[in-house]
Amino acid sequence: MSRPRPLVPRGDPADTVRVVGEFGVIARVLARSGTAAAADVGPGDDAAVVRTPDQRVVVTTDVLVEGRHFRRDWSSAEDVGHKAAAANLADVAAMGGRTTALVVGLACPADTPTSWLEGVATGLADECAPLGAAVVGGDTVAAAPDSAGVVLSVTALGDLAGRAPVLRSGARPGHVIALAGRLGWSAAGLAVLRRGFSSPLAVVAAHRRPTPPYAAGPAAADAGATAMCDVSDGLLADAEHIASASGVVLDLDRAALAQACLEPVGPLQQVGSALGVDPMAWVLTGGEDHALLATFPRKVPLPEGWTAIGVVRQGKPGPGVRVDGVAAADALLSVGAEKAGHVHFG
């Protein structure tokens, strides 16, 4: 494994937010923001106007804080933009929708290079473009004088195209648990970066720029998915949300998970071997890959890209998550993990 090169832009010290000013920054950022197909009025007025042919709007917000969600010496500005967009686009997909527009709130120190903000705008635009979405507005503000970090708040608007939203509360005993996307890659990449390395590149890139299966969400809704969520904090942690909302037990099949996430042998096993970590720990608890987890009636053929990884069972003695019938806490011990996933304010 190789050491990372610093990714913080040097830039022109005179070309900062303080020097360029709020409206100069906004103009530069908007020049890179692209165009939202559903927007009747884009950036430049007091508010944007976005068409809602479905007459319903899916809305979600994610906040990225420098030092907690990203580091500028680990990720480029474009990486941060991609990551910020992906977290929101995946949430819309998990409802069975497609993102139509983003609005972005930014707080940053006055000495932030404008070139870095332009890079974030480019990353946001590039992540959204395949869906026909774009940034249509937002706000910028100076961070507190004693703050050294950037805070990026992204709100996504989405369209259900006539579908019923897929909630977390529809799982029933006998339903099949299925996964779309990959698990553990971002966590493995974070583990590599924390130890001062930058390879294998595949897992580091996965941490910097997740690749959620956006199309799998609407496809699952069309196929009859009964419950769905985005895996942002870890499989066990997010499966617990479905289990609790539905009053059931989600019993995951470890062998099916291994086949879906660890075969053929690849970067997760390579990193696990180098760091002395069971890669299944990253599969069960790693967040920020933004895979999609859903349940389907047993007789429903799974859409392309979805893989069965377990079965929904009666919520007795109470709702929760198991792995091969074993309580999640014991499953964690078996792979050397301490917690089921990311815990906010923990």
SULBELGI-V552549 format. One record per residue. N is the residue number from 1. RES is the residue in one small letter. SS is DSSP state (2 for helix, 1 for strand, 0 for the rest). PHI is phi in whole degrees, -180 to 180 (999 if undefined). Layout:
n: (N | N)
res: (RES | RES)
ss: (SS | SS)
phi: (PHI | PHI)
//
This chain:
n: (1 | 2 | 3 | 4 | 5 | 6 | 7 | 8 | 9 | 10 | 11 | 12 | 13 | 14 | 15 | 16 | 17 | 18 | 19 | 20 | 21 | 22 | 23 | 24 | 25 | 26 | 27 | 28 | 29 | 30 | 31 | 32 | 33 | 34 | 35 | 36 | 37 | 38 | 39 | 40 | 41 | 42 | 43 | 44 | 45 | 46 | 47 | 48 | 49 | 50 | 51 | 52 | 53 | 54 | 55 | 56 | 57 | 58 | 59 | 60 | 61 | 62 | 63 | 64 | 65 | 66 | 67 | 68 | 69 | 70 | 71 | 72 | 73 | 74 | 75 | 76 | 77 | 78 | 79 | 80 | 81 | 82 | 83 | 84 | 85 | 86 | 87 | 88 | 89 | 90 | 91 | 92 | 93 | 94 | 95 | 96 | 97 | 98 | 99 | 100 | 101 | 102 | 103 | 104 | 105 | 106 | 107 | 108 | 109 | 110 | 111 | 112 | 113 | 114 | 115 | 116 | 117 | 118 | 119 | 120 | 121 | 122 | 123 | 124 | 125 | 126 | 127 | 128 | 129 | 130 | 131 | 132 | 133 | 134 | 135 | 136 | 137 | 138 | 139 | 140 | 141 | 142 | 143 | 144 | 145 | 146 | 147 | 148 | 149 | 150 | 151 | 152 | 153 | 154 | 155 | 156 | 157 | 158 | 159 | 160 | 161 | 162 | 163 | 164 | 165 | 166 | 167 | 168 | 169 | 170 | 171 | 172 | 173 | 174 | 175 | 176 | 177 | 178 | 179 | 180 | 181 | 182 | 183 | 184 | 185 | 186 | 187 | 188 | 189 | 190 | 191 | 192 | 193 | 194 | 195 | 196 | 197 | 198 | 199 | 200 | 201 | 202 | 203 | 204 | 205 | 206 | 207 | 208 | 209 | 210 | 211 | 212 | 213 | 214 | 215 | 216 | 217 | 218 | 219 | 220 | 221 | 222 | 223 | 224 | 225 | 226 | 227 | 228 | 229 | 230 | 231 | 232 | 233 | 234 | 235 | 236 | 237 | 238 | 239 | 240 | 241 | 242 | 243 | 244 | 245 | 246 | 247 | 248 | 249 | 250 | 251 | 252 | 253 | 254 | 255 | 256 | 257 | 258 | 259 | 260 | 261 | 262 | 263 | 264 | 265 | 266 | 267 | 268 | 269 | 270 | 271 | 272 | 273 | 274 | 275 | 276 | 277 | 278 | 279 | 280 | 281 | 282 | 283 | 284 | 285 | 286 | 287 | 288 | 289 | 290 | 291 | 292 | 293 | 294 | 295 | 296 | 297 | 298 | 299 | 300 | 301 | 302 | 303 | 304 | 305 | 306 | 307 | 308 | 309 | 310 | 311 | 312 | 313 | 314 | 315 | 316 | 317 | 318 | 319 | 320 | 321 | 322 | 323 | 324 | 325 | 326 | 327 | 328 | 329 | 330 | 331 | 332 | 333 | 334 | 335 | 336 | 337 | 338 | 339 | 340 | 341 | 342 | 343 | 344 | 345 | 346)
res: (m | s | r | p | r | p | l | v | p | r | g | d | p | a | d | t | v | r | v | v | g | e | f | g | v | i | a | r | v | l | a | r | s | g | t | a | a | a | a | d | v | g | p | g | d | d | a | a | v | v | r | t | p | d | q | r | v | v | v | t | t | d | v | l | v | e | g | r | h | f | r | r | d | w | s | s | a | e | d | v | g | h | k | a | a | a | a | n | l | a | d | v | a | a | m | g | g | r | t | t | a | l | v | v | g | l | a | c | p | a | d | t | p | t | s | w | l | e | g | v | a | t | g | l | a | d | e | c | a | p | l | g | a | a | v | v | g | g | d | t | v | a | a | a | p | d | s | a | g | v | v | l | s | v | t | a | l | g | d | l | a | g | r | a | p | v | l | r | s | g | a | r | p | g | h | v | i | a | l | a | g | r | l | g | w | s | a | a | g | l | a | v | l | r | r | g | f | s | s | p | l | a | v | v | a | a | h | r | r | p | t | p | p | y | a | a | g | p | a | a | a | d | a | g | a | t | a | m | c | d | v | s | d | g | l | l | a | d | a | e | h | i | a | s | a | s | g | v | v | l | d | l | d | r | a | a | l | a | q | a | c | l | e | p | v | g | p | l | q | q | v | g | s | a | l | g | v | d | p | m | a | w | v | l | t | g | g | e | d | h | a | l | l | a | t | f | p | r | k | v | p | l | p | e | g | w | t | a | i | g | v | v | r | q | g | k | p | g | p | g | v | r | v | d | g | v | a | a | a | d | a | l | l | s | v | g | a | e | k | a | g | h | v | h | f | g)
ss: (0 | 0 | 0 | 0 | 0 | 0 | 0 | 0 | 0 | 0 | 0 | 0 | 0 | 0 | 0 | 1 | 2 | 2 | 2 | 2 | 0 | 2 | 2 | 2 | 2 | 2 | 2 | 2 | 2 | 2 | 0 | 0 | 0 | 0 | 0 | 0 | 0 | 0 | 1 | 1 | 1 | 0 | 0 | 0 | 0 | 0 | 0 | 0 | 1 | 1 | 0 | 0 | 0 | 0 | 0 | 0 | 0 | 1 | 1 | 1 | 1 | 1 | 1 | 1 | 1 | 1 | 0 | 0 | 0 | 1 | 0 | 0 | 0 | 0 | 0 | 0 | 2 | 2 | 2 | 2 | 2 | 2 | 2 | 2 | 2 | 2 | 2 | 2 | 2 | 2 | 2 | 2 | 2 | 2 | 0 | 0 | 0 | 1 | 1 | 1 | 1 | 1 | 1 | 1 | 1 | 1 | 1 | 1 | 0 | 0 | 0 | 0 | 1 | 2 | 2 | 2 | 2 | 2 | 2 | 2 | 2 | 2 | 2 | 2 | 2 | 2 | 2 | 2 | 2 | 0 | 0 | 0 | 0 | 0 | 1 | 1 | 1 | 1 | 1 | 1 | 1 | 1 | 0 | 0 | 0 | 0 | 0 | 0 | 0 | 0 | 1 | 1 | 1 | 1 | 1 | 1 | 1 | 1 | 1 | 0 | 0 | 0 | 0 | 0 | 0 | 0 | 0 | 0 | 0 | 0 | 0 | 0 | 0 | 0 | 0 | 1 | 1 | 1 | 1 | 1 | 0 | 0 | 0 | 0 | 2 | 2 | 2 | 2 | 2 | 2 | 2 | 2 | 2 | 2 | 0 | 0 | 0 | 0 | 0 | 0 | 2 | 2 | 2 | 2 | 2 | 2 | 2 | 2 | 0 | 0 | 0 | 0 | 0 | 2 | 2 | 2 | 2 | 2 | 2 | 2 | 2 | 2 | 2 | 0 | 0 | 0 | 1 | 1 | 1 | 1 | 1 | 0 | 0 | 0 | 2 | 2 | 2 | 2 | 2 | 2 | 2 | 2 | 2 | 2 | 2 | 2 | 0 | 1 | 1 | 1 | 1 | 1 | 0 | 2 | 2 | 2 | 2 | 2 | 2 | 2 | 2 | 0 | 0 | 0 | 0 | 0 | 2 | 2 | 2 | 2 | 2 | 2 | 2 | 2 | 2 | 0 | 0 | 0 | 2 | 2 | 2 | 2 | 2 | 2 | 2 | 0 | 0 | 0 | 0 | 0 | 1 | 1 | 1 | 1 | 1 | 1 | 0 | 0 | 0 | 0 | 0 | 0 | 0 | 0 | 0 | 1 | 1 | 1 | 1 | 1 | 1 | 1 | 1 | 1 | 0 | 0 | 0 | 0 | 0 | 1 | 1 | 1 | 1 | 0 | 0 | 1 | 1 | 2 | 2 | 2 | 2 | 2 | 2 | 2 | 0 | 0 | 0 | 0 | 0 | 0 | 0 | 0 | 0 | 0 | 0 | 0)
phi: (999 | -102 | -77 | -77 | -93 | -58 | -110 | -72 | -69 | -77 | 65 | -89 | -59 | -84 | -98 | -119 | -58 | -60 | -78 | -74 | 87 | -57 | -75 | -66 | -64 | -59 | -62 | -68 | -66 | -66 | -63 | -110 | -86 | 78 | -128 | -87 | -61 | -91 | -89 | -83 | -130 | -96 | -63 | 122 | -108 | -64 | -155 | -89 | -125 | -120 | -67 | -131 | -59 | -78 | 67 | -133 | -126 | -84 | -130 | -149 | -135 | -132 | -116 | -111 | -115 | -60 | 94 | -109 | -103 | -158 | -129 | -72 | -88 | -107 | -128 | -74 | -59 | -63 | -58 | -62 | -62 | -59 | -64 | -64 | -68 | -59 | -59 | -86 | -60 | -68 | -64 | -65 | -60 | -69 | -91 | 93 | -111 | -128 | -69 | -110 | -161 | -126 | -123 | -128 | -107 | -131 | -120 | -148 | -63 | -67 | -92 | -66 | -62 | -65 | -63 | -68 | -66 | -63 | -65 | -60 | -62 | -64 | -63 | -59 | -64 | -67 | -71 | -82 | -53 | -61 | -94 | 78 | -102 | -166 | -74 | -113 | 169 | 157 | -154 | -126 | -151 | -73 | -69 | -57 | -54 | -91 | -93 | -109 | -122 | -102 | -120 | -123 | -112 | -119 | -114 | -108 | -111 | -137 | -121 | -91 | 52 | 88 | -78 | -75 | -65 | -91 | -95 | -86 | -98 | -102 | -72 | -132 | -53 | 97 | -69 | -89 | -92 | -136 | -128 | -126 | 101 | -115 | -126 | 91 | -69 | -64 | -63 | -65 | -64 | -63 | -62 | -65 | -64 | -64 | -94 | 86 | -115 | -135 | -142 | -65 | -60 | -59 | -78 | -64 | -63 | -66 | -72 | -72 | -136 | -63 | -126 | -64 | -86 | -55 | -67 | -69 | -67 | -59 | -63 | -66 | -62 | -64 | -83 | 105 | -55 | -100 | -154 | -161 | -155 | -86 | -89 | -107 | -107 | 134 | -59 | -64 | -66 | -78 | -62 | -61 | -63 | -66 | -59 | -68 | -65 | -95 | 69 | -133 | -108 | -97 | -101 | -85 | -99 | -63 | -65 | -66 | -63 | -63 | -66 | -76 | -114 | -121 | -122 | -70 | -56 | -152 | -60 | -62 | -68 | -61 | -69 | -58 | -64 | -68 | -103 | 70 | -121 | -71 | -60 | -64 | -63 | -70 | -63 | -80 | -124 | -74 | -107 | 72 | -84 | 58 | -69 | -112 | -116 | -146 | -121 | -136 | -55 | -58 | -86 | -83 | -63 | -71 | -65 | -57 | 94 | -103 | -129 | -69 | -133 | 166 | -137 | -84 | -125 | -57 | -83 | -122 | -75 | -168 | -65 | 169 | -125 | -130 | -126 | 54 | 81 | -97 | -56 | -56 | -61 | -73 | -63 | -63 | -60 | -68 | -111 | 77 | -101 | -96 | -143 | -75 | 168 | -67 | -118 | -70 | 64 | -84)
//
